[in-house]
Amino acid sequence: MINHKVVWAPWRMSYILGKKDPGCFLCEAQAKGPGEETLVLTMTEHSLVILNRYPYANGHLMVTPRRHVSRLHQLTRAERTDLHELLVQALQIVERELHTEGLNTGMNLGKAAGAGLEEHLHYHVVPRWFGDTNAMTAVGGVRVMPEDLGAVYRRLAPAFAALADESPVRTPTAREGVDEHMRSPKR
């Protein structure tokens, strides 16, 4: 007789069965602005940080340009600089606030590379700890999230708010400048 244990991951079912919005969730989140509902932690002139609603690990977030593009070469130099500066700061904040033992970061460009949203490029920042990949993932195909997304947001939000306060570039409000950042740059 096999002893089966049931592992519940109800948060995944809303993704699996949920209506797939044809729009871009990153553009929609930035239009609404930072907050626990949108999971947007901060916005700069050209970029934003958002928690992944369906994370691979606790504290998994994404750093993305505000403008809707699919490749790095489509960004202006100012956008690339802003994006990478925010990525570096996000890595430091995640490491400090979540006490990580390692970090994975990278992007999937194109569907063949594993991009779930290939039209709007984004870096993934995935916190790692020794032992975070265990038999649950390898055998059961299940990831265990030790903390609710809202709790993770509340842990990280103060550090990102402090970052925005220190920034020499004024962060646009939720409604301000969204349309401009979604248009292609004039060359």
Contacts in CASP RR format, 6 or more apart in sequence:
PFRMAT RR
TARGET T0000
AUTHOR 0000-0000-0000
METHOD contacts of the structure
MODEL  1
MINHKVVWAPWRMSYILGKKDPGCFLCEAQAKGPGEETLVLTMTEHSLVI
LNRYPYANGHLMVTPRRHVSRLHQLTRAERTDLHELLVQALQIVERELHT
EGLNTGMNLGKAAGAGLEEHLHYHVVPRWFGDTNAMTAVGGVRVMPEDLG
AVYRRLAPAFAALADESPVRTPTAREGVDEHMRSPKR
7 136 0 8 1.000
7 140 0 8 1.000
7 142 0 8 1.000
7 144 0 8 1.000
9 142 0 8 1.000
9 143 0 8 1.000
11 54 0 8 1.000
11 145 0 8 1.000
11 149 0 8 1.000
12 54 0 8 1.000
15 53 0 8 1.000
15 54 0 8 1.000
21 28 0 8 1.000
24 68 0 8 1.000
24 117 0 8 1.000
24 119 0 8 1.000
24 120 0 8 1.000
25 53 0 8 1.000
25 117 0 8 1.000
26 48 0 8 1.000
26 50 0 8 1.000
26 62 0 8 1.000
26 64 0 8 1.000
26 68 0 8 1.000
26 117 0 8 1.000
26 120 0 8 1.000
26 122 0 8 1.000
27 68 0 8 1.000
27 120 0 8 1.000
27 178 0 8 1.000
27 182 0 8 1.000
29 38 0 8 1.000
29 39 0 8 1.000
29 40 0 8 1.000
29 48 0 8 1.000
29 50 0 8 1.000
30 40 0 8 1.000
30 43 0 8 1.000
30 48 0 8 1.000
30 66 0 8 1.000
30 174 0 8 1.000
30 178 0 8 1.000
30 181 0 8 1.000
31 174 0 8 1.000
31 175 0 8 1.000
31 178 0 8 1.000
32 38 0 8 1.000
32 40 0 8 1.000
32 174 0 8 1.000
33 40 0 8 1.000
33 43 0 8 1.000
33 173 0 8 1.000
33 174 0 8 1.000
34 40 0 8 1.000
34 41 0 8 1.000
34 42 0 8 1.000
34 43 0 8 1.000
34 174 0 8 1.000
35 41 0 8 1.000
35 153 0 8 1.000
35 157 0 8 1.000
36 150 0 8 1.000
36 153 0 8 1.000
36 154 0 8 1.000
36 157 0 8 1.000
38 50 0 8 1.000
39 50 0 8 1.000
39 51 0 8 1.000
39 52 0 8 1.000
39 53 0 8 1.000
39 149 0 8 1.000
39 153 0 8 1.000
40 48 0 8 1.000
40 49 0 8 1.000
40 50 0 8 1.000
41 48 0 8 1.000
41 49 0 8 1.000
41 50 0 8 1.000
41 51 0 8 1.000
41 61 0 8 1.000
41 153 0 8 1.000
41 156 0 8 1.000
41 157 0 8 1.000
41 160 0 8 1.000
42 48 0 8 1.000
42 49 0 8 1.000
42 86 0 8 1.000
42 160 0 8 1.000
42 161 0 8 1.000
42 163 0 8 1.000
42 164 0 8 1.000
42 171 0 8 1.000
43 49 0 8 1.000
43 66 0 8 1.000
43 164 0 8 1.000
43 171 0 8 1.000
43 172 0 8 1.000
43 174 0 8 1.000
44 82 0 8 1.000
44 86 0 8 1.000
44 164 0 8 1.000
44 167 0 8 1.000
44 169 0 8 1.000
44 171 0 8 1.000
45 78 0 8 1.000
45 82 0 8 1.000
45 169 0 8 1.000
45 170 0 8 1.000
45 171 0 8 1.000
45 172 0 8 1.000
46 65 0 8 1.000
46 66 0 8 1.000
46 67 0 8 1.000
46 78 0 8 1.000
46 79 0 8 1.000
46 82 0 8 1.000
46 83 0 8 1.000
46 181 0 8 1.000
47 63 0 8 1.000
47 64 0 8 1.000
47 65 0 8 1.000
47 66 0 8 1.000
47 79 0 8 1.000
47 82 0 8 1.000
47 83 0 8 1.000
47 86 0 8 1.000
48 63 0 8 1.000
48 64 0 8 1.000
48 66 0 8 1.000
48 86 0 8 1.000
49 61 0 8 1.000
49 62 0 8 1.000
49 63 0 8 1.000
49 86 0 8 1.000
49 90 0 8 1.000
49 160 0 8 1.000
50 61 0 8 1.000
50 62 0 8 1.000
50 64 0 8 1.000
51 59 0 8 1.000
51 60 0 8 1.000
51 61 0 8 1.000
51 62 0 8 1.000
51 149 0 8 1.000
51 152 0 8 1.000
51 153 0 8 1.000
51 156 0 8 1.000
52 59 0 8 1.000
52 60 0 8 1.000
52 61 0 8 1.000
52 62 0 8 1.000
52 124 0 8 1.000
53 149 0 8 1.000
55 126 0 8 1.000
55 143 0 8 1.000
55 145 0 8 1.000
55 149 0 8 1.000
56 124 0 8 1.000
56 126 0 8 1.000
56 143 0 8 1.000
57 126 0 8 1.000
57 127 0 8 1.000
57 128 0 8 1.000
57 132 0 8 1.000
57 143 0 8 1.000
57 145 0 8 1.000
58 98 0 8 1.000
58 127 0 8 1.000
58 145 0 8 1.000
58 146 0 8 1.000
58 147 0 8 1.000
58 152 0 8 1.000
59 94 0 8 1.000
59 98 0 8 1.000
59 126 0 8 1.000
59 127 0 8 1.000
59 147 0 8 1.000
59 152 0 8 1.000
59 156 0 8 1.000
60 124 0 8 1.000
60 125 0 8 1.000
60 126 0 8 1.000
60 127 0 8 1.000
61 90 0 8 1.000
61 94 0 8 1.000
61 124 0 8 1.000
61 125 0 8 1.000
61 156 0 8 1.000
62 122 0 8 1.000
62 123 0 8 1.000
62 124 0 8 1.000
62 125 0 8 1.000
63 83 0 8 1.000
63 86 0 8 1.000
63 87 0 8 1.000
63 90 0 8 1.000
63 122 0 8 1.000
63 123 0 8 1.000
63 125 0 8 1.000
64 83 0 8 1.000
64 120 0 8 1.000
64 121 0 8 1.000
64 122 0 8 1.000
64 123 0 8 1.000
65 75 0 8 1.000
65 79 0 8 1.000
65 82 0 8 1.000
65 83 0 8 1.000
65 120 0 8 1.000
65 121 0 8 1.000
65 181 0 8 1.000
66 178 0 8 1.000
66 181 0 8 1.000
66 182 0 8 1.000
67 75 0 8 1.000
67 79 0 8 1.000
67 181 0 8 1.000
67 182 0 8 1.000
67 183 0 8 1.000
67 184 0 8 1.000
67 185 0 8 1.000
68 119 0 8 1.000
68 120 0 8 1.000
68 182 0 8 1.000
69 75 0 8 1.000
69 120 0 8 1.000
69 121 0 8 1.000
69 184 0 8 1.000
70 109 0 8 1.000
70 110 0 8 1.000
70 118 0 8 1.000
70 119 0 8 1.000
70 120 0 8 1.000
70 121 0 8 1.000
71 109 0 8 1.000
71 121 0 8 1.000
72 80 0 8 1.000
72 121 0 8 1.000
74 184 0 8 1.000
75 83 0 8 1.000
75 185 0 8 1.000
76 185 0 8 1.000
79 185 0 8 1.000
82 169 0 8 1.000
83 123 0 8 1.000
87 105 0 8 1.000
87 123 0 8 1.000
87 125 0 8 1.000
89 163 0 8 1.000
90 125 0 8 1.000
90 160 0 8 1.000
91 103 0 8 1.000
91 105 0 8 1.000
91 125 0 8 1.000
93 156 0 8 1.000
93 159 0 8 1.000
93 160 0 8 1.000
93 163 0 8 1.000
94 100 0 8 1.000
94 103 0 8 1.000
94 125 0 8 1.000
94 127 0 8 1.000
94 156 0 8 1.000
95 102 0 8 1.000
95 103 0 8 1.000
95 127 0 8 1.000
96 159 0 8 1.000
97 155 0 8 1.000
97 156 0 8 1.000
97 159 0 8 1.000
98 127 0 8 1.000
98 155 0 8 1.000
98 156 0 8 1.000
100 127 0 8 1.000
100 128 0 8 1.000
100 129 0 8 1.000
101 128 0 8 1.000
101 129 0 8 1.000
101 130 0 8 1.000
102 127 0 8 1.000
102 128 0 8 1.000
102 129 0 8 1.000
103 125 0 8 1.000
103 126 0 8 1.000
103 127 0 8 1.000
103 128 0 8 1.000
104 124 0 8 1.000
104 125 0 8 1.000
104 126 0 8 1.000
104 128 0 8 1.000
105 123 0 8 1.000
105 124 0 8 1.000
105 125 0 8 1.000
105 126 0 8 1.000
106 123 0 8 1.000
106 124 0 8 1.000
107 115 0 8 1.000
107 121 0 8 1.000
107 122 0 8 1.000
107 123 0 8 1.000
107 124 0 8 1.000
108 114 0 8 1.000
108 115 0 8 1.000
108 116 0 8 1.000
108 118 0 8 1.000
108 124 0 8 1.000
109 115 0 8 1.000
109 118 0 8 1.000
109 121 0 8 1.000
110 118 0 8 1.000
111 118 0 8 1.000
136 142 0 8 1.000
136 143 0 8 1.000
136 144 0 8 1.000
137 143 0 8 1.000
147 155 0 8 1.000
164 171 0 8 1.000
172 178 0 8 1.000
END
